[in-house]
Amino acid sequence: MNNVNSKLPFANKDLGQHFLRDDKVINQICNDLVNEAEAIIEVGPGPGILTRNLHGHGKPFYVIEKDERFPELLREFMPAENILLQDALTVNLDEFISTRDMDDKKIWLVSNLPYNVGVPLMINFIQCEKIKYMTLMFQKEVADKVIPFMTREGKAMGSLMALTQNYFDVKLLCKVPPGAFQPPPKVDSAVISLSRKDNPEIPLSEFRKYEKYLRAVFLHKRKQLGKVLKASFASDKVEQAFINLGIDKTVRAEALGLDKIQALYKELK
């Protein structure tokens, strides 16, 4: 067992904290993309369960932590100047990377994401082009909206899946049961491995426009998509887009694949 676990502090439920204690999962996370990475950022290291191993890779390494209890523990195995005590949601990641001379590095971001802010944090990470790789842990329900591995084959497309998979190649690293944590959460978790695409179909410069489009598409995902889109786009433009792509106006958004979602965006933007 990882020796950090013998002195785990009280988990703050308000911050969605659950401390990982399973050595097999810890090792899988800490070795996931180490060969591709040239620098590492860990978000939400807590008491340092992953941090010791990540720091041991000998690459430029920085952490961002919100809980003021933890820098003292983290300083046991990394320099104080490499620890930023700040809410990750408020950190300008591009600036954070530039001020630490990592602009030319292939950055790997690692995080056991707090359940209550996992999605907004990941959306922030996606928008930082300097982050080339990510290894992220989510609760099962969120992970399954990014990559369809927990449920039936051909799981319905959703906005988070269409957003993430446009910019990253995504795969399941491992499933994580509640007993792997202290305290055990009430849900299963999963770790996802992401590698940024060099040439995404929708460029990062159009992220906000694409995200807004996806919200419109999946707002009523079981209704006929033609009718749904006419609430957000000109009726004649919607009609022509469906004709151009050979898509039936009565199709439901969740039935479309990523390629059709992207093609429809390009027609309507």
C-alpha positions, -999 to 999 in steps of 0.1 A, spaced: 0 0 0 12 35 -8 28 49 23 9 82 19 -23 64 28 -12 59 64 -17 96 71 -46 106 49 -64 136 63 -101 140 67 -118 142 32 -136 175 27 -171 165 13 -177 201 2 -148 199 -22 -159 164 -34 -127 148 -20 -122 110 -22 -86 99 -17 -74 71 -40 -57 42 -21 -55 14 -46 -19 9 -57 -28 -8 -90 -49 22 -101 -23 46 -88 4 30 -109 -18 29 -140 -25 66 -138 10 76 -130 25 56 -159 -2 62 -185 14 88 -208 47 94 -191 67 83 -223 49 109 -244 50 138 -218 78 163 -215 62 181 -185 35 172 -160 8 192 -143 -14 176 -116 -46 193 -106 -60 186 -72 -31 165 -58 -46 165 -23 -23 148 2 0 137 -27 -12 101 -34 -3 104 -71 22 133 -67 51 113 -53 51 90 -83 46 117 -108 74 138 -94 96 107 -95 95 107 -133 120 135 -133 102 158 -157 92 195 -150 63 190 -126 38 215 -111 6 211 -90 -25 232 -85 -43 226 -52 -72 245 -36 -72 229 -1 -48 249 21 -42 219 43 -21 201 16 9 222 5 27 212 37 23 175 28 32 181 -8 65 199 1 78 166 15 85 155 -21 85 186 -43 97 222 -42 73 248 -26 76 270 -57 61 242 -78 29 243 -58 1 267 -67 -25 271 -40 -55 282 -60 -89 270 -72 -81 253 -106 -113 267 -120 -98 303 -117 -64 295 -131 -54 308 -165 -37 277 -177 -20 293 -207 -5 319 -184 4 293 -158 23 273 -184 40 302 -200 53 317 -167 69 284 -159 88 281 -192 68 251 -205 55 266 -237 76 243 -258 68 212 -238 43 184 -245 23 188 -213 5 159 -196 -22 169 -172 -33 144 -145 -62 148 -122 -84 127 -99 -112 152 -106 -136 162 -77 -170 148 -86 -187 182 -82 -166 202 -107 -152 175 -130 -170 186 -161 -162 224 -160 -126 216 -152 -123 193 -181 -138 219 -204 -112 243 -192 -84 218 -199 -97 211 -234 -94 248 -243 -57 249 -233 -40 238 -265 -7 235 -247 -21 205 -228 -13 176 -252 -23 147 -230 -46 141 -200 -53 113 -176 -85 121 -158 -107 103 -133 -144 108 -132 -174 93 -116 -189 66 -139 -219 86 -150 -197 115 -163 -171 92 -178 -198 74 -198 -208 107 -213 -172 111 -227 -166 76 -239 -192 48 -242 -177 19 -223 -199 14 -192 -232 7 -211 -244 -9 -242 -226 -8 -275 -234 22 -297 -243 44 -268 -262 75 -278 -241 106 -287 -243 135 -263 -229 170 -262 -199 162 -239 -189 133 -260 -191 153 -292 -171 181 -277 -144 160 -262 -139 136 -290 -136 164 -316 -104 175 -299 -90 143 -283 -85 107 -290 -101 91 -260 -98 56 -244 -107 39 -211 -76 34 -189 -94 15 -161 -126 12 -141 -124 21 -104 -147 6 -77 -158 26 -46 -135 5 -24 -104 20 -41 -110 52 -23 -110 66 13 -138 74 21 -156 52 -5 -179 72 -28 -214 60 -35 -207 56 -72 -182 37 -94 -154 57 -111 -133 54 -142 -100 68 -155 -99 81 -191 -68 87 -212 -68 115 -237 -44 125 -265 -50 158 -283 -57 156 -321 -32 176 -342 -60 187 -366 -94 185 -351 -124 187 -374 -136 218 -356 -106 240 -347 -100 252 -312 -106 288 -323 -143 278 -328 -146 261 -294 -172 284 -280 -193 284 -312 -191 246 -314 -200 242 -277 -230 266 -282 -242 246 -312 -239 213 -293 -260 227 -265 -287 236 -290 -285 202 -307 -288 181 -275 -312 204 -256 -341 181 -266 -321 151 -278 -351 128 -282 -371 153 -303 -368 157 -341 -336 175 -347 -349 196 -376 -375 212 -353 -350 216 -325 -325 234 -346 -350 258 -360 -352 273 -325 -316 284 -328 -309 288 -365 -327 303 -396 -353 278 -408 -342 279 -445 -306 273 -435 -316 243 -414 -336 229 -443 -308 233 -467 -282 218 -443 -303 186 -440 -307 184 -477 -270 189 -484 -260 162 -459 -287 138 -468 -300 137 -432 -336 131 -424 -351 161 -405 -369 137 -381 -337 121 -368 -330 125 -331 -297 141 -322 -286 111 -300 -288 88 -331 -262 108 -351 -225 99 -351 -197 124 -345 -190 129 -382 -226 139 -389 -227 162 -358 -195 180 -371 -208 182 -407 -241 197 -396 -221 223 -375 -201 233 -406 -233 238 -426 -250 259 -399 -221 280 -385 
